[in-house]
Amino acid sequence: MQHPKLLASAFVFLAALTCAAQEQRQLPAPFSSTQQPAALPFQRIGAEDLIGLQIYDAPEFTRSIRVASDGTIRLPMLKDPIKVQGLFPNEVEALISDALQRDKIFVDPFVTVNVLEYKSRPISVNGSVKVPVIFQAIGTVTLLDAIARAGGLTELAGPEIVVTRPNGDSGEQSVQRIPAKALIAGADPQLNIKLIGGEEIRVPEVGKIVVWGNVNRSGVFPVLDAASMTVGTAIAQAQGLQRYYSHEAYIYRSDDQGVKHEIKVELNDILHRKSPDVALQARDILYVPDSPGRRLTATALDRLAGFATGAAGSLIYVAESPH
């Protein structure tokens, strides 16, 4: 017959083991080293995101799942897909737990969902930036952050940054124009808008003009300051006039319908300050003939207009012909 004190000690020991086992069952089993999710910010799940699923005490169900383009996931043990797009991970945990109970697979499952990779929030930055880039909006991302990811603006960046973003579920897009100088200078913190993904950031190049004819350096020149771009400054950019030139110059300008207009300019009067300088616009062609009776041909105008709007290629000599 066993001693009563030994029996009591054995009973206490077994009770302690039972309590420890029950406490241990309340903790979820960790992911394996190959499935441990990265420390990604807690945000809503979207299409193409990769999520990790873990069900405690059922390692055979631990897996990574890519959200389909329709925003759903499919689990082999469930009859119906589960809509997860727009939900937080803890909300997806509750949906999966309810589905497992509804299909009588588990009685009271402990489900853990983590986001392993975000792919539903692309932000693209292109145009006049040093390194065009597409990246995911993970955590807090601002417009300045996006410009920095693209290496900053180039020297030929235009005065505005164009941000196109989705406008809710309507399918339409909203367009916002941000002044580049004010944004970079931090003059107005509200210009540094927050990005949530789905935005396209485009930095148009500065406008260009063509100066051609009897100047020392014909070519395409950037309009770095639209307010001060005039016939006089354009002639200066072209390193001045050659010795013999016509006292009249011509501005060729296309309107919104693509119709070209010829504007006669009294060049000699402008240079001698007898007439006010004439403002130029981006895509203008300023032509200085060597005699009053010569004009650019229509073909030459079309070719030069292509360079004024940023067409690729080398500026080549364009023959003149009498008008």
Secondary structure, 3 states (H helix, E strand, C coil): CCCHHHHHHHHHHHHHHHHHHHHHHCCCCCCCCCCCCCCCCCCCCCCCCEEEEEECCCHHHCEEEECCCCCEECCCCCCCCEECCCCCHHHHHHHHHHHHHHCCCCCCCCEEEEEEECCCCEEEEEECECCCEEEECCCCEEHHHHHHHCCCECCCECCEEEEEEECCCCCCEEEEEEEHHHHHHCCCHHHCCEECCCCEEEECECCEEEEEECECCCEEEECCCHHHCEHHHHHHHCCCECCCCCCEEEEEEECCCCCEEEEEEEHHHHHCCCCCCCECCCCCEEEECCCCCEEECHHHHHHHHHHHCCCCCCCCCCCEEEC
